[in-house]
Amino acid sequence: MCNSIKTLTKKEWALWLGSLLAVIISNIMTGNIDLLTLAATCIGVTALIFAAKGNVWSQILMTIFCILYAVISWRFHYWGEMITYLGMSLPMSVWSIITWAKNSSENGSSVAIQKLTSKHIAGLVIFGVATTLIFYFILRALNTPNIVFSTISITTSFLASALTLLRSSYYALGYASNDIILIVLWILASLKNPAYVPVAFNFMIFFINDLYGFVSWKKREAMILPDINI
């Protein structure tokens, strides 16, 4: 990881440290620091910085984030988030580690970008709809709070994870869309328990980082010929 950190530009250092500072301050301002939320967010922000570089360490850190975030969701009974991250995002992150490692550059600093084909798009639509329907009935059976937004979150989480696995630059837009839904979900949660305000703020920081990731991948995509093999 030390070598990966050395590849960060001044702009990325500023974004990374600024994001960490912002989430730490937001947690302190509540007067009730939740160490689990703080740790999960710091790991998540770091993962997004490395993801913007196309570095496989991002997926390793994301597996850790998935576990921590699932625990946070469990505490508020956001069963959809817990099940999604443990049952879908976590396995796909592990799979992405393997895929990214097999399709990285010679020095291993970045993953080869893949261009989406019509088969990929068809698969995303079919499996996305199927996943959403299956999880919706599970969430309804569990009396999940804010089920509409929780269900939409499943769809965006699936697309984000699948696009990451496929090494598409649009993975970042998938995560950015998911960030918006999660901001809404945790704002609704904070109305019942103010302790969750930092979680909503944390996803606002994630949103900014994901937008940077999309721009970064698009710039790299314009400079090199994408790899079209899985």
Backbone as CSV, one residue per row, in Angstrom:
resi,resn,N_x,N_y,N_z,CA_x,CA_y,CA_z,C_x,C_y,C_z
1,MET,0.818,-1.204,0.000,0.000,0.000,0.000,0.857,1.261,0.000
2,CYS,2.032,1.167,0.629,2.913,2.342,0.698,3.272,2.843,-0.691
3,ASN,3.556,1.906,-1.611,3.880,2.290,-2.980,2.683,2.950,-3.666
4,SER,1.472,2.470,-3.331,0.254,3.037,-3.924,0.033,4.461,-3.440
5,ILE,0.317,4.694,-2.172,0.156,6.036,-1.607,1.106,7.023,-2.287
6,LYS,2.288,6.542,-2.629,3.281,7.403,-3.263,2.838,7.879,-4.646
7,THR,1.907,7.155,-5.265,1.453,7.525,-6.614,0.391,8.623,-6.594
8,LEU,-0.110,8.988,-5.403,-1.149,10.010,-5.309,-0.597,11.373,-5.716
9,THR,-1.397,12.115,-6.466,-1.010,13.471,-6.865,-1.321,14.443,-5.728
10,LYS,-0.861,15.674,-5.873,-1.146,16.680,-4.850,-2.653,16.899,-4.704
11,LYS,-3.357,16.887,-5.846,-4.810,17.053,-5.821,-5.474,15.910,-5.059
12,GLU,-4.985,14.690,-5.267,-5.559,13.520,-4.588,-5.223,13.513,-3.109
13,TRP,-4.021,13.950,-2.765,-3.666,14.104,-1.356,-4.610,15.097,-0.673
14,ALA,-4.872,16.217,-1.350,-5.746,17.251,-0.791,-7.167,16.718,-0.617
15,LEU,-7.658,15.978,-1.627,-9.003,15.416,-1.556,-9.101,14.378,-0.451
16,TRP,-8.095,13.526,-0.354,-8.079,12.457,0.648,-8.033,13.030,2.068
17,LEU,-7.037,13.874,2.329,-6.882,14.441,3.671,-8.049,15.367,4.022
18,GLY,-8.536,16.121,3.021,-9.681,17.000,3.259,-10.926,16.214,3.604
19,SER,-11.118,15.087,2.927,-12.282,14.234,3.189,-12.189,13.623,4.585
20,LEU,-11.002,13.139,4.943,-10.810,12.563,6.279,-11.062,13.601,7.366
21,LEU,-10.543,14.808,7.154,-10.735,15.883,8.125,-12.211,16.234,8.269
22,ALA,-12.913,16.283,7.140,-14.335,16.632,7.152,-15.159,15.613,7.932
23,VAL,-14.886,14.326,7.723,-15.681,13.307,8.420,-15.331,13.253,9.907
24,ILE,-14.080,13.504,10.232,-13.691,13.514,11.649,-14.372,14.669,12.379
25,ILE,-14.368,15.845,11.745,-15.015,17.016,12.354,-16.521,16.797,12.495
26,SER,-17.141,16.208,11.477,-18.593,15.974,11.533,-18.962,15.026,12.656
27,ASN,-18.098,14.045,12.909,-18.357,13.118,14.017,-18.148,13.784,15.372
28,ILE,-17.136,14.632,15.465,-16.852,15.319,16.736,-17.961,16.309,17.079
29,MET,-18.505,16.989,16.060,-19.511,18.029,16.284,-20.816,17.476,16.868
30,THR,-21.075,16.186,16.683,-22.297,15.604,17.250,-22.195,15.459,18.764
31,GLY,-20.965,15.506,19.276,-20.777,15.357,20.715,-20.837,13.921,21.178
32,ASN,-21.035,13.002,20.246,-21.112,11.584,20.598,-20.439,10.785,19.488
33,ILE,-19.114,10.659,19.576,-18.341,10.015,18.531,-18.603,8.513,18.501
34,ASP,-18.989,8.028,17.338,-19.179,6.598,17.138,-17.934,6.082,16.415
35,LEU,-17.091,5.379,17.131,-15.821,4.932,16.575,-16.009,4.001,15.374
36,LEU,-17.061,3.193,15.407,-17.310,2.279,14.290,-17.631,3.052,13.010
37,THR,-18.511,4.056,13.138,-18.868,4.886,11.985,-17.648,5.648,11.468
38,LEU,-16.865,6.188,12.390,-15.673,6.948,12.011,-14.665,6.057,11.288
39,ALA,-14.442,4.858,11.831,-13.485,3.935,11.218,-13.962,3.507,9.829
40,ALA,-15.252,3.186,9.713,-15.810,2.750,8.433,-15.675,3.849,7.379
41,THR,-15.954,5.078,7.783,-15.895,6.187,6.836,-14.474,6.469,6.371
42,CYS,-13.526,6.447,7.292,-12.131,6.694,6.927,-11.623,5.619,5.963
43,ILE,-12.012,4.383,6.220,-11.619,3.289,5.324,-12.305,3.460,3.972
44,GLY,-13.589,3.842,3.996,-14.333,4.039,2.760,-13.751,5.148,1.906
45,VAL,-13.416,6.273,2.524,-12.821,7.407,1.798,-11.494,6.999,1.168
46,THR,-10.684,6.276,1.926,-9.395,5.821,1.410,-9.583,4.872,0.231
47,ALA,-10.589,3.991,0.349,-10.885,3.056,-0.740,-11.260,3.806,-2.015
48,LEU,-12.035,4.891,-1.874,-12.478,5.650,-3.038,-11.319,6.377,-3.719
49,ILE,-10.367,6.845,-2.925,-9.191,7.506,-3.498,-8.399,6.518,-4.349
50,PHE,-8.197,5.308,-3.830,-7.470,4.292,-4.584,-8.290,3.791,-5.769
51,ALA,-9.621,3.771,-5.624,-10.482,3.358,-6.736,-10.342,4.328,-7.897
52,ALA,-10.240,5.613,-7.584,-10.065,6.624,-8.626,-8.766,6.401,-9.405
53,LYS,-7.779,5.773,-8.755,-6.511,5.456,-9.409,-6.576,4.121,-10.139
54,GLY,-7.686,3.364,-9.908,-7.785,2.042,-10.497,-6.890,1.046,-9.789
55,ASN,-6.601,1.311,-8.515,-5.694,0.474,-7.738,-6.461,-0.633,-7.017
56,VAL,-5.941,-1.850,-7.054,-6.627,-3.004,-6.470,-6.798,-2.878,-4.955
57,TRP,-5.965,-2.051,-4.307,-6.111,-1.854,-2.871,-7.481,-1.285,-2.521
58,SER,-8.101,-0.593,-3.463,-9.427,-0.021,-3.214,-10.438,-1.116,-2.925
59,GLN,-10.336,-2.233,-3.631,-11.281,-3.325,-3.436,-11.007,-4.098,-2.146
60,ILE,-9.755,-4.148,-1.753,-9.406,-4.786,-0.473,-9.995,-3.981,0.679
61,LEU,-9.831,-2.664,0.607,-10.379,-1.790,1.643,-11.908,-1.791,1.613
62,MET,-12.485,-1.934,0.408,-13.939,-1.931,0.289,-14.557,-3.155,0.951
63,THR,-13.861,-4.284,0.943,-14.380,-5.469,1.621,-14.493,-5.219,3.127
64,ILE,-13.516,-4.506,3.663,-13.549,-4.169,5.092,-14.687,-3.190,5.370
65,PHE,-14.838,-2.199,4.481,-15.911,-1.209,4.641,-17.277,-1.882,4.615
66,CYS,-17.461,-2.851,3.723,-18.749,-3.540,3.607,-19.154,-4.179,4.931
67,ILE,-18.196,-4.808,5.600,-18.477,-5.473,6.875,-18.855,-4.448,7.940
68,LEU,-18.079,-3.379,8.039,-18.338,-2.354,9.062,-19.666,-1.645,8.809
69,TYR,-19.942,-1.333,7.541,-21.184,-0.640,7.208,-22.394,-1.531,7.459
70,ALA,-22.238,-2.830,7.245,-23.328,-3.768,7.509,-23.687,-3.767,8.997
71,VAL,-22.676,-3.662,9.841,-22.914,-3.617,11.287,-23.647,-2.325,11.667
72,ILE,-23.220,-1.210,11.062,-23.874,0.076,11.332,-25.339,0.020,10.905
73,SER,-25.607,-0.566,9.748,-26.979,-0.696,9.238,-27.813,-1.605,10.134
74,TRP,-27.204,-2.663,10.626,-27.896,-3.611,11.520,-28.371,-2.910,12.788
75,ARG,-27.573,-1.992,13.290,-27.931,-1.309,14.537,-29.185,-0.458,14.395
76,PHE,-29.450,0.051,13.163,-30.653,0.850,12.949,-31.769,0.039,12.281
77,HIS,-31.538,-1.243,12.116,-32.518,-2.135,11.478,-32.740,-1.807,10.000
78,TYR,-31.719,-1.256,9.362,-31.766,-1.080,7.915,-31.337,-2.417,7.300
79,TRP,-32.283,-3.372,7.347,-31.960,-4.729,6.918,-31.513,-4.772,5.456
80,GLY,-32.108,-3.911,4.638,-31.749,-3.900,3.220,-30.285,-3.574,3.024
81,GLU,-29.794,-2.547,3.736,-28.390,-2.165,3.630,-27.482,-3.276,4.139
82,MET,-27.865,-3.868,5.280,-27.050,-4.925,5.866,-26.956,-6.130,4.927
83,ILE,-28.117,-6.576,4.436,-28.148,-7.742,3.553,-27.444,-7.446,2.234
84,THR,-27.661,-6.243,1.699,-27.045,-5.866,0.423,-25.528,-5.880,0.515
85,TYR,-24.996,-5.279,1.573,-23.544,-5.175,1.678,-22.876,-6.489,2.043
86,LEU,-23.547,-7.319,2.866,-22.962,-8.610,3.218,-23.204,-9.656,2.134
87,GLY,-24.403,-9.626,1.552,-24.769,-10.660,0.594,-24.432,-10.360,-0.850
88,MET,-24.175,-9.081,-1.165,-23.905,-8.725,-2.555,-22.615,-7.916,-2.706
89,SER,-22.541,-6.763,-2.053,-21.376,-5.884,-2.231,-20.080,-6.535,-1.754
90,LEU,-20.141,-7.240,-0.615,-18.942,-7.882,-0.084,-18.411,-8.974,-1.024
91,PRO,-19.246,-9.940,-1.451,-18.746,-10.961,-2.384,-18.227,-10.368,-3.693
92,MET,-18.917,-9.326,-4.192,-18.496,-8.731,-5.458,-17.200,-7.954,-5.294
93,SER,-16.960,-7.414,-4.107,-15.688,-6.731,-3.846,-14.542,-7.738,-3.847
94,VAL,-14.797,-8.901,-3.222,-13.784,-9.961,-3.201,-13.507,-10.432,-4.630
95,TRP,-14.571,-10.602,-5.408,-14.429,-11.022,-6.806,-13.684,-9.950,-7.604
96,SER,-13.945,-8.685,-7.294,-13.279,-7.584,-7.989,-11.781,-7.561,-7.690
97,ILE,-11.416,-7.958,-6.474,-9.989,-8.029,-6.125,-9.275,-8.962,-7.103
98,ILE,-9.897,-10.123,-7.333,-9.312,-11.116,-8.236,-9.279,-10.592,-9.670
99,THR,-10.413,-10.025,-10.106,-10.514,-9.519,-11.480,-9.539,-8.376,-11.730
100,TRP,-9.476,-7.425,-10.797,-8.579,-6.279,-10.974,-7.117,-6.727,-10.945
101,ALA,-6.798,-7.680,-10.067,-5.418,-8.146,-9.958,-4.976,-8.845,-11.250
102,LYS,-5.917,-9.564,-11.882,-5.599,-10.274,-13.121,-5.509,-9.338,-14.319
103,ASN,-6.110,-8.178,-14.217,-6.160,-7.245,-15.354,-5.529,-5.903,-15.010
104,SER,-4.424,-5.945,-14.290,-3.733,-4.713,-13.927,-2.561,-4.471,-14.867
105,SER,-2.021,-3.265,-14.805,-0.874,-2.907,-15.629,0.347,-3.691,-15.158
106,GLU,1.434,-3.602,-15.909,2.629,-4.375,-15.599,3.162,-4.109,-14.199
107,ASN,3.117,-2.847,-13.775,3.614,-2.523,-12.438,2.528,-2.668,-11.376
108,GLY,1.313,-3.046,-11.799,0.231,-3.287,-10.846,-0.379,-2.042,-10.252
109,SER,-0.052,-0.870,-10.812,-0.517,0.383,-10.218,-1.972,0.703,-10.554
110,SER,-2.469,0.180,-11.680,-3.842,0.488,-12.069,-4.440,-0.652,-12.891
111,VAL,-5.762,-0.764,-12.829,-6.456,-1.817,-13.550,-6.773,-1.365,-14.974
112,ALA,-6.797,-2.326,-15.911,-7.146,-2.011,-17.294,-8.637,-1.724,-17.376
113,ILE,-9.001,-0.666,-18.067,-10.407,-0.283,-18.212,-11.054,-1.130,-19.295
114,GLN,-12.256,-1.583,-19.035,-12.975,-2.412,-19.989,-14.164,-1.651,-20.591
115,LYS,-14.342,-1.792,-21.886,-15.472,-1.154,-22.559,-16.682,-2.064,-22.483
116,LEU,-17.813,-1.506,-22.070,-19.030,-2.297,-21.943,-19.559,-2.716,-23.313
117,THR,-19.997,-3.968,-23.404,-20.587,-4.484,-24.626,-22.103,-4.576,-24.448
118,SER,-22.799,-4.891,-25.533,-24.255,-5.043,-25.455,-24.629,-6.183,-24.520
119,LYS,-23.800,-7.230,-24.456,-24.059,-8.357,-23.545,-23.944,-7.910,-22.094
120,HIS,-22.942,-7.072,-21.812,-22.773,-6.549,-20.455,-24.005,-5.743,-20.033
121,ILE,-24.448,-4.871,-20.927,-25.589,-3.999,-20.617,-26.846,-4.818,-20.402
122,ALA,-27.068,-5.828,-21.261,-28.238,-6.696,-21.113,-28.184,-7.440,-19.783
123,GLY,-26.998,-7.925,-19.432,-26.830,-8.635,-18.170,-27.093,-7.732,-16.970
124,LEU,-26.622,-6.489,-17.043,-26.836,-5.527,-15.962,-28.328,-5.265,-15.762
125,VAL,-29.061,-5.126,-16.863,-30.502,-4.860,-16.777,-31.241,-6.060,-16.205
126,ILE,-30.979,-7.248,-16.741,-31.691,-8.449,-16.315,-31.417,-8.779,-14.844
127,PHE,-30.144,-8.845,-14.499,-29.792,-9.184,-13.118,-30.139,-8.055,-12.148
128,GLY,-30.089,-6.821,-12.636,-30.463,-5.685,-11.794,-31.932,-5.739,-11.402
129,VAL,-32.790,-6.022,-12.380,-34.231,-6.129,-12.112,-34.515,-7.310,-11.199
130,ALA,-33.886,-8.451,-11.477,-34.108,-9.658,-10.673,-33.671,-9.439,-9.225
131,THR,-32.492,-8.839,-9.054,-31.971,-8.577,-7.705,-32.882,-7.634,-6.939
132,THR,-33.354,-6.591,-7.604,-34.231,-5.618,-6.966,-35.531,-6.260,-6.499
133,LEU,-36.145,-7.073,-7.341,-37.417,-7.722,-6.994,-37.251,-8.700,-5.834
134,ILE,-36.189,-9.496,-5.887,-35.949,-10.478,-4.816,-35.743,-9.784,-3.479
135,PHE,-34.903,-8.762,-3.490,-34.603,-8.066,-2.243,-35.804,-7.270,-1.734
136,TYR,-36.629,-6.782,-2.637,-37.797,-6.019,-2.199,-38.707,-6.878,-1.323
137,PHE,-38.967,-8.098,-1.753,-39.849,-8.973,-0.981,-39.208,-9.387,0.345
138,ILE,-37.883,-9.504,0.340,-37.180,-9.806,1.593,-37.303,-8.635,2.560
139,LEU,-37.112,-7.408,2.046,-37.202,-6.207,2.881,-38.620,-6.028,3.419
140,ARG,-39.601,-6.295,2.590,-40.985,-6.149,3.023,-41.309,-7.140,4.128
141,ALA,-40.786,-8.351,4.021,-41.015,-9.377,5.038,-40.362,-9.005,6.369
142,LEU,-39.282,-8.226,6.280,-38.551,-7.823,7.493,-39.026,-6.484,8.046
143,ASN,-40.070,-5.926,7.420,-40.598,-4.616,7.858,-39.490,-3.558,7.901
144,THR,-38.724,-3.493,6.847,-37.601,-2.563,6.766,-38.090,-1.113,6.718
145,PRO,-37.503,-0.227,7.534,-37.888,1.193,7.489,-37.554,1.819,6.132
146,ASN,-38.386,2.783,5.696,-38.128,3.512,4.451,-37.846,2.548,3.282
147,ILE,-38.771,1.609,3.080,-38.541,0.508,2.148,-38.348,0.966,0.701
148,VAL,-38.984,2.065,0.305,-38.837,2.529,-1.078,-37.383,2.903,-1.366
149,PHE,-36.805,3.743,-0.504,-35.424,4.161,-0.701,-34.462,2.994,-0.491
150,SER,-34.798,2.094,0.432,-33.959,0.922,0.663,-33.922,0.036,-0.570
151,THR,-35.060,-0.084,-1.252,-35.121,-0.898,-2.464,-34.325,-0.260,-3.604
152,ILE,-34.459,1.052,-3.745,-33.691,1.764,-4.781,-32.195,1.629,-4.507
153,SER,-31.841,1.641,-3.228,-30.445,1.505,-2.847,-29.879,0.161,-3.303
154,ILE,-30.714,-0.869,-3.271,-30.282,-2.190,-3.722,-29.929,-2.153,-5.206
155,THR,-30.786,-1.494,-5.984,-30.548,-1.387,-7.429,-29.252,-0.654,-7.721
156,THR,-29.059,0.496,-7.093,-27.849,1.286,-7.347,-26.605,0.584,-6.820
157,SER,-26.740,-0.129,-5.700,-25.603,-0.883,-5.149,-25.184,-1.998,-6.097
158,PHE,-26.190,-2.688,-6.656,-25.886,-3.761,-7.596,-25.159,-3.218,-8.825
159,LEU,-25.687,-2.143,-9.400,-25.074,-1.570,-10.598,-23.652,-1.099,-10.321
160,ALA,-23.462,-0.464,-9.162,-22.132,0.028,-8.806,-21.149,-1.131,-8.659
161,SER,-21.559,-2.178,-7.941,-20.681,-3.330,-7.722,-20.391,-4.066,-9.020
162,ALA,-21.433,-4.247,-9.834,-21.262,-4.967,-11.096,-20.357,-4.199,-12.055
163,LEU,-20.526,-2.896,-12.131,-19.696,-2.077,-13.013,-18.244,-2.032,-12.531
164,THR,-18.065,-2.121,-11.217,-16.711,-2.200,-10.661,-16.072,-3.511,-11.080
165,LEU,-16.834,-4.591,-10.960,-16.348,-5.907,-11.358,-15.984,-5.934,-12.838
166,LEU,-16.776,-5.242,-13.650,-16.544,-5.202,-15.091,-15.451,-4.210,-15.499
167,ARG,-14.923,-3.497,-14.517,-13.854,-2.517,-14.740,-14.289,-1.396,-15.670
168,SER,-15.521,-0.961,-15.501,-16.062,0.130,-16.313,-15.918,1.456,-15.577
169,SER,-15.636,2.518,-16.320,-15.504,3.845,-15.711,-16.829,4.319,-15.112
170,TYR,-17.932,3.689,-15.525,-19.238,4.097,-15.030,-19.540,3.542,-13.642
171,TYR,-18.596,2.761,-13.088,-18.775,2.266,-11.722,-18.978,3.433,-10.754
172,ALA,-18.222,4.514,-11.010,-18.256,5.669,-10.110,-19.611,6.369,-10.133
173,LEU,-20.252,6.403,-11.302,-21.589,6.993,-11.381,-22.596,6.124,-10.639
174,GLY,-22.372,4.804,-10.677,-23.236,3.893,-9.926,-23.130,4.159,-8.443
175,TYR,-21.908,4.317,-7.958,-21.711,4.607,-6.535,-22.214,6.001,-6.170
176,ALA,-22.040,6.966,-7.072,-22.523,8.322,-6.808,-24.048,8.322,-6.666
177,SER,-24.723,7.556,-7.527,-26.184,7.439,-7.444,-26.587,6.784,-6.126
178,ASN,-25.832,5.758,-5.743,-26.107,5.086,-4.474,-25.872,6.020,-3.293
179,ASP,-24.851,6.875,-3.410,-24.564,7.840,-2.339,-25.768,8.753,-2.092
180,ILE,-26.402,9.204,-3.170,-27.549,10.099,-3.042,-28.686,9.415,-2.274
181,ILE,-28.944,8.151,-2.621,-29.999,7.394,-1.943,-29.645,7.190,-0.469
182,LEU,-28.384,6.902,-0.201,-27.967,6.663,1.182,-28.004,7.944,2.011
183,ILE,-27.740,9.064,1.383,-27.854,10.342,2.093,-29.289,10.535,2.570
184,VAL,-30.241,10.239,1.668,-31.662,10.353,2.030,-32.009,9.376,3.153
185,LEU,-31.555,8.122,3.017,-31.871,7.099,4.018,-31.371,7.482,5.404
186,TRP,-30.142,7.977,5.471,-29.569,8.266,6.787,-30.048,9.605,7.343
187,ILE,-30.511,10.499,6.483,-31.161,11.711,6.986,-32.475,11.317,7.652
188,LEU,-33.209,10.406,7.028,-34.457,9.904,7.608,-34.178,9.197,8.931
189,ALA,-33.066,8.451,8.979,-32.700,7.758,10.223,-32.321,8.751,11.313
190,SER,-31.644,9.834,10.916,-31.198,10.828,11.902,-32.365,11.618,12.495
191,LEU,-33.503,11.627,11.803,-34.679,12.295,12.354,-35.175,11.567,13.598
192,LYS,-34.891,10.272,13.661,-35.262,9.477,14.835,-34.120,9.392,15.836
193,ASN,-32.894,9.433,15.313,-31.719,9.357,16.190,-30.628,10.256,15.617
194,PRO,-30.411,11.440,16.219,-29.429,12.407,15.718,-28.013,11.850,15.607
195,ALA,-27.749,10.734,16.263,-26.411,10.142,16.220,-26.032,9.714,14.808
196,TYR,-27.050,9.570,13.919,-26.785,9.112,12.559,-26.562,10.263,11.577
197,VAL,-26.561,11.508,12.065,-26.283,12.653,11.202,-24.912,12.526,10.527
198,PRO,-23.856,12.124,11.268,-22.545,11.982,10.622,-22.542,10.973,9.481
199,VAL,-23.374,9.926,9.587,-23.410,8.924,8.526,-23.907,9.552,7.231
200,ALA,-24.957,10.381,7.337,-25.485,11.074,6.155,-24.431,12.011,5.578
201,PHE,-23.733,12.730,6.450,-22.690,13.650,5.996,-21.546,12.877,5.336
202,ASN,-21.228,11.713,5.909,-20.140,10.904,5.359,-20.418,10.510,3.915
203,PHE,-21.675,10.198,3.609,-21.995,9.812,2.240,-21.992,11.014,1.292
204,MET,-22.142,12.203,1.843,-21.969,13.398,1.014,-20.506,13.509,0.573
205,ILE,-19.598,13.184,1.489,-18.171,13.185,1.164,-17.868,12.085,0.149
206,PHE,-18.511,10.932,0.337,-18.333,9.827,-0.609,-18.779,10.255,-2.010
207,PHE,-19.873,10.992,-2.077,-20.417,11.445,-3.362,-19.384,12.282,-4.120
208,ILE,-18.734,13.196,-3.416,-17.704,14.048,-4.031,-16.551,13.195,-4.544
209,ASN,-16.138,12.221,-3.730,-15.027,11.352,-4.120,-15.382,10.470,-5.312
210,ASP,-16.625,10.007,-5.372,-17.047,9.172,-6.495,-17.098,9.966,-7.799
211,LEU,-17.517,11.219,-7.709,-17.507,12.071,-8.907,-16.074,12.265,-9.398
212,TYR,-15.153,12.442,-8.462,-13.740,12.565,-8.849,-13.256,11.273,-9.509
213,GLY,-13.703,10.133,-8.961,-13.324,8.848,-9.524,-13.779,8.706,-10.968
214,PHE,-14.991,9.164,-11.254,-15.520,9.076,-12.622,-14.690,9.933,-13.570
215,VAL,-14.410,11.150,-13.162,-13.603,12.053,-13.987,-12.212,11.463,-14.222
216,SER,-11.627,10.903,-13.164,-10.289,10.328,-13.250,-10.239,9.156,-14.226
217,TRP,-11.232,8.266,-14.138,-11.256,7.105,-15.034,-11.506,7.533,-16.479
218,LYS,-12.362,8.545,-16.666,-12.644,9.013,-18.020,-11.396,9.626,-18.656
219,LYS,-10.598,10.303,-17.869,-9.360,10.881,-18.384,-8.389,9.776,-18.784
220,ARG,-8.309,8.758,-17.939,-7.411,7.643,-18.233,-7.923,6.840,-19.431
221,GLU,-9.242,6.732,-19.523,-9.865,6.005,-20.629,-9.589,6.694,-21.965
222,ALA,-9.511,8.003,-21.945,-9.263,8.764,-23.168,-7.801,8.666,-23.616
223,MET,-6.924,8.281,-22.697,-5.496,8.230,-22.990,-5.035,6.858,-23.472
224,ILE,-5.786,5.806,-23.093,-5.358,4.456,-23.442,-6.475,3.716,-24.134
225,LEU,-6.131,2.660,-24.824,-7.120,1.816,-25.483,-7.673,0.850,-24.462
226,PRO,-8.965,0.882,-24.148,-9.528,0.004,-23.135,-9.376,-1.467,-23.506
227,ASP,-9.179,-2.253,-22.449,-9.139,-3.707,-22.612,-10.570,-4.200,-22.674
228,ILE,-10.912,-4.997,-23.673,-12.306,-5.438,-23.812,-12.506,-6.873,-23.343
229,ASN,-11.503,-7.443,-22.702,-11.652,-8.816,-22.207,-11.935,-8.832,-20.723
230,ILE,-12.739,-9.794,-20.280,-13.031,-9.931,-18.850,-11.896,-10.701,-18.196
